[in-house]
Amino acid sequence: MILEPHDISRFIYCPLLPKGVQVYEESTPFESYVGKAIVEAEHYCLLKDRALVQRKIINTWDNLWWPACPSLKIPFKEASKLSIQASAFFADYCKYDISDYTCPTISTNVESQVNIGSSILKAKVDLLKVDLSSGGKNMMLIDFRKKGLSQMDITLDPGIRATALAFSRGQGEYIHYVVAEINENKKKLQISSAIFRPEEIEKTANFLSFVERGIRMGVTYGNRWNCKECQRCQSFKSLMRKDIL
Protein backbone atom coordinates (compact mmCIF):
# COMPACT_ATOMS: atom_id res chain seq x y z
CA MET A 1 0.00 0.00 0.00
CA ILE A 2 1.20 3.53 -0.83
CA LEU A 3 0.58 6.05 1.94
CA GLU A 4 1.04 9.82 1.93
CA PRO A 5 1.32 12.16 4.93
CA HIS A 6 -2.26 13.42 4.54
CA ASP A 7 -3.45 9.79 4.81
CA ILE A 8 -1.73 9.61 8.18
CA SER A 9 -3.27 12.88 9.37
CA ARG A 10 -6.74 11.97 8.15
CA PHE A 11 -6.64 8.61 9.94
CA ILE A 12 -5.46 10.18 13.21
CA TYR A 13 -8.02 13.00 13.15
CA CYS A 14 -10.94 10.84 11.95
CA PRO A 15 -10.60 7.50 10.12
CA LEU A 16 -14.16 7.74 8.78
CA LEU A 17 -13.47 10.84 6.69
CA PRO A 18 -13.83 10.11 2.96
CA LYS A 19 -10.47 9.71 1.19
CA GLY A 20 -10.73 12.96 -0.77
CA VAL A 21 -11.38 15.17 2.27
CA GLN A 22 -8.50 17.49 3.16
CA VAL A 23 -7.56 17.96 6.80
CA TYR A 24 -5.57 21.13 6.09
CA GLU A 25 -6.93 24.48 4.94
CA GLU A 26 -6.63 24.60 1.15
CA SER A 27 -4.71 27.36 -0.62
CA THR A 28 -6.34 29.88 -2.94
CA PRO A 29 -5.08 30.12 -6.55
CA PHE A 30 -3.18 33.29 -5.65
CA GLU A 31 -1.46 31.61 -2.70
CA SER A 32 -0.56 28.61 -4.84
CA TYR A 33 1.02 30.81 -7.52
CA VAL A 34 3.05 32.75 -4.95
CA GLY A 35 4.51 29.50 -3.62
CA LYS A 36 5.10 28.19 -7.14
CA ALA A 37 6.95 31.37 -8.15
CA ILE A 38 9.34 31.07 -5.20
CA VAL A 39 9.97 27.37 -5.87
CA GLU A 40 10.62 27.91 -9.59
CA ALA A 41 12.92 30.86 -8.86
CA GLU A 42 14.83 28.72 -6.36
CA HIS A 43 15.11 25.99 -9.00
CA TYR A 44 16.47 28.41 -11.60
CA CYS A 45 19.08 29.79 -9.19
CA LEU A 46 20.06 26.25 -8.21
CA LEU A 47 20.71 25.31 -11.85
CA LYS A 48 22.61 28.53 -12.55
CA ASP A 49 24.44 28.48 -9.19
CA ARG A 50 23.23 31.98 -8.40
CA ALA A 51 22.00 33.65 -5.24
CA LEU A 52 18.25 34.10 -4.97
CA VAL A 53 17.07 37.72 -5.09
CA GLN A 54 13.62 39.27 -5.01
CA ARG A 55 13.91 40.48 -8.61
CA LYS A 56 14.30 36.91 -9.88
CA ILE A 57 11.17 35.78 -8.00
CA ILE A 58 9.20 38.71 -9.40
CA ASN A 59 10.28 37.85 -12.95
CA THR A 60 9.19 34.26 -12.41
CA TRP A 61 5.91 35.48 -10.92
CA ASP A 62 5.17 37.67 -13.95
CA ASN A 63 5.69 34.69 -16.26
CA LEU A 64 3.31 32.55 -14.23
CA TRP A 65 0.67 34.92 -12.91
CA TRP A 66 -0.36 37.11 -15.81
CA PRO A 67 -0.91 34.29 -18.36
CA ALA A 68 -3.01 32.48 -15.74
CA CYS A 69 -5.30 35.39 -14.83
CA PRO A 70 -7.71 35.00 -17.79
CA SER A 71 -8.35 31.33 -17.00
CA LEU A 72 -8.74 32.21 -13.31
CA LYS A 73 -11.21 34.97 -14.33
CA ILE A 74 -9.41 37.58 -12.24
CA PRO A 75 -9.99 41.18 -13.43
CA PHE A 76 -6.90 43.19 -14.31
CA LYS A 77 -7.36 45.64 -11.43
CA GLU A 78 -7.62 42.87 -8.85
CA ALA A 79 -4.76 40.95 -10.45
CA SER A 80 -2.55 44.04 -10.23
CA LYS A 81 -3.42 44.49 -6.57
CA LEU A 82 -2.61 40.86 -5.84
CA SER A 83 0.65 41.18 -7.75
CA ILE A 84 1.74 44.00 -5.46
CA GLN A 85 0.85 41.84 -2.46
CA ALA A 86 2.90 38.99 -3.93
CA SER A 87 5.92 41.28 -4.21
CA ALA A 88 5.66 41.93 -0.47
CA PHE A 89 5.65 38.18 0.19
CA PHE A 90 8.75 37.77 -1.99
CA ALA A 91 10.55 40.54 -0.12
CA ASP A 92 9.67 38.88 3.19
CA TYR A 93 10.98 35.52 2.00
CA CYS A 94 14.31 37.00 0.94
CA LYS A 95 14.73 38.58 4.40
CA TYR A 96 14.69 35.24 6.19
CA ASP A 97 17.91 33.25 6.62
CA ILE A 98 16.25 30.24 4.96
CA SER A 99 16.86 32.00 1.64
CA ASP A 100 20.52 32.95 2.11
CA TYR A 101 23.83 31.16 1.58
CA THR A 102 23.76 29.43 4.99
CA CYS A 103 20.78 27.33 3.85
CA PRO A 104 21.40 26.50 0.20
CA THR A 105 18.71 24.71 -1.79
CA ILE A 106 19.72 21.25 -2.95
CA SER A 107 16.44 20.24 -4.61
CA THR A 108 12.95 21.52 -5.44
CA ASN A 109 9.63 19.64 -5.53
CA VAL A 110 11.47 16.70 -4.07
CA GLU A 111 10.00 13.37 -3.02
CA SER A 112 11.24 10.78 -0.55
CA GLN A 113 9.92 7.51 0.77
CA VAL A 114 10.36 5.05 3.59
CA ASN A 115 9.01 1.58 4.32
CA ILE A 116 6.53 1.39 7.19
CA GLY A 117 5.21 -2.04 8.03
CA SER A 118 3.82 -3.51 4.81
CA SER A 119 3.38 -0.10 3.17
CA ILE A 120 5.48 2.61 1.58
CA LEU A 121 5.18 6.16 2.90
CA LYS A 122 5.79 8.75 0.17
CA ALA A 123 6.24 12.41 1.05
CA LYS A 124 6.93 15.56 -0.92
CA VAL A 125 8.16 19.03 0.01
CA ASP A 126 8.56 22.21 -2.02
CA LEU A 127 12.20 22.83 -1.11
CA LEU A 128 14.93 20.69 0.40
CA LYS A 129 17.77 22.67 1.92
CA VAL A 130 20.89 21.85 3.88
CA ASP A 131 21.90 23.74 7.02
CA LEU A 132 25.54 24.71 6.65
CA SER A 133 25.67 25.92 10.26
CA SER A 134 25.52 22.24 11.26
CA GLY A 135 28.31 21.31 8.88
CA GLY A 136 25.80 20.21 6.24
CA LYS A 137 24.49 17.40 8.42
CA ASN A 138 21.00 18.70 9.18
CA MET A 139 18.25 19.13 6.60
CA MET A 140 15.57 21.76 6.20
CA LEU A 141 12.21 21.05 4.56
CA ILE A 142 10.24 24.06 3.26
CA ASP A 143 6.48 23.80 2.78
CA PHE A 144 4.47 26.59 1.08
CA ARG A 145 1.22 24.62 0.89
CA LYS A 146 0.03 24.72 4.49
CA LYS A 147 -1.51 27.57 6.40
CA GLY A 148 -3.31 28.23 9.66
CA LEU A 149 -0.88 26.07 11.66
CA SER A 150 0.74 27.27 14.86
CA GLN A 151 4.22 26.20 15.90
CA MET A 152 2.61 23.69 18.26
CA ASP A 153 0.47 22.34 15.40
CA ILE A 154 3.57 21.81 13.27
CA THR A 155 5.35 20.05 16.11
CA LEU A 156 2.48 17.65 16.81
CA ASP A 157 0.89 17.15 13.37
CA PRO A 158 1.20 13.46 12.42
CA GLY A 159 1.43 14.22 8.69
CA ILE A 160 4.34 16.61 9.21
CA ARG A 161 6.08 14.12 11.49
CA ALA A 162 5.57 11.45 8.83
CA THR A 163 7.18 13.75 6.25
CA ALA A 164 10.18 14.31 8.53
CA LEU A 165 10.51 10.55 8.88
CA ALA A 166 10.38 10.02 5.11
CA PHE A 167 13.27 12.45 4.59
CA SER A 168 15.39 11.25 7.49
CA ARG A 169 18.55 9.39 6.50
CA GLY A 170 18.81 7.75 9.92
CA GLN A 171 22.30 9.17 10.46
CA GLY A 172 21.55 11.20 13.58
CA GLU A 173 20.59 14.36 11.70
CA TYR A 174 18.01 16.90 12.81
CA ILE A 175 15.08 17.62 10.48
CA HIS A 176 14.00 21.25 10.44
CA TYR A 177 10.44 21.50 9.04
CA VAL A 178 9.48 25.03 7.98
CA VAL A 179 5.99 26.15 7.02
CA ALA A 180 6.17 29.38 5.02
CA GLU A 181 2.55 30.46 5.28
CA ILE A 182 1.22 32.43 2.32
CA ASN A 183 -2.15 33.82 3.32
CA GLU A 184 -4.05 36.07 0.95
CA ASN A 185 -5.71 37.76 3.93
CA LYS A 186 -2.40 38.76 5.49
CA LYS A 187 0.17 41.28 4.39
CA LYS A 188 3.29 39.39 5.41
CA LEU A 189 4.78 35.95 4.93
CA GLN A 190 4.67 34.06 8.21
CA ILE A 191 7.34 31.51 9.06
CA SER A 192 6.70 28.77 11.63
CA SER A 193 8.84 25.73 12.19
CA ALA A 194 9.66 22.67 14.25
CA ILE A 195 12.88 20.75 14.70
CA PHE A 196 12.69 16.98 14.99
CA ARG A 197 15.58 15.31 16.80
CA PRO A 198 16.73 11.76 15.93
CA GLU A 199 15.02 10.26 18.97
CA GLU A 200 11.73 11.96 18.03
CA ILE A 201 11.95 10.61 14.49
CA GLU A 202 12.56 7.12 15.87
CA LYS A 203 9.47 7.42 18.08
CA THR A 204 7.49 8.58 15.05
CA ALA A 205 8.57 5.48 13.12
CA ASN A 206 7.40 3.23 15.96
CA PHE A 207 4.08 5.06 16.24
CA LEU A 208 3.42 5.03 12.50
CA SER A 209 3.91 1.26 12.38
CA PHE A 210 0.66 0.99 14.37
CA VAL A 211 -1.05 3.66 12.29
CA GLU A 212 -0.08 1.90 9.05
CA ARG A 213 -1.57 -1.34 10.33
CA GLY A 214 -4.80 0.44 11.27
CA ILE A 215 -5.13 2.05 7.84
CA ARG A 216 -4.29 -1.16 6.00
CA MET A 217 -6.78 -3.22 8.02
CA GLY A 218 -9.57 -0.60 7.84
CA VAL A 219 -9.70 -0.03 11.58
CA THR A 220 -12.11 2.72 12.67
CA TYR A 221 -12.53 4.34 16.05
CA GLY A 222 -14.21 7.29 17.65
CA ASN A 223 -12.45 10.10 19.44
CA ARG A 224 -14.88 11.23 22.12
CA TRP A 225 -13.25 14.67 22.30
CA ASN A 226 -12.67 15.50 18.61
CA CYS A 227 -15.68 13.73 17.12
CA LYS A 228 -18.48 14.65 19.50
CA GLU A 229 -19.43 17.91 17.77
CA CYS A 230 -18.00 17.09 14.35
CA GLN A 231 -20.36 16.73 11.39
CA ARG A 232 -17.82 16.67 8.53
CA CYS A 233 -18.10 12.93 8.16
CA GLN A 234 -21.41 11.63 6.79
CA SER A 235 -21.24 8.72 9.24
CA PHE A 236 -20.41 10.88 12.27
CA LYS A 237 -23.46 9.64 14.19
CA SER A 238 -22.01 6.13 14.23
CA LEU A 239 -19.13 7.49 16.30
CA MET A 240 -21.48 7.78 19.25
CA ARG A 241 -21.99 4.03 19.38
CA LYS A 242 -20.83 2.58 22.70
CA ASP A 243 -19.02 -0.34 21.06
CA ILE A 244 -16.81 2.15 19.16
CA LEU A 245 -16.19 4.48 22.07
Secondary structure by P-SEA (a helix, b strand, c coil): ccccaaaaaaaaacccccccccccccccaaaaaaaaaaaaaaaaaaaacccccaaaaaaaaaaccccccccccccaaaaaaaaaaaaaaaaaaaacccccccccccccbbbbbbbcccbbbbbbbcbbbbcccccccbbbbbbcccccccaaaaaccaaaaaaaaaaccccbbbbbbbbbcccccccbbbbbbccccaaaaaaaaaaaaaaaaaaaabbbbbccccccccccccccccccccccc
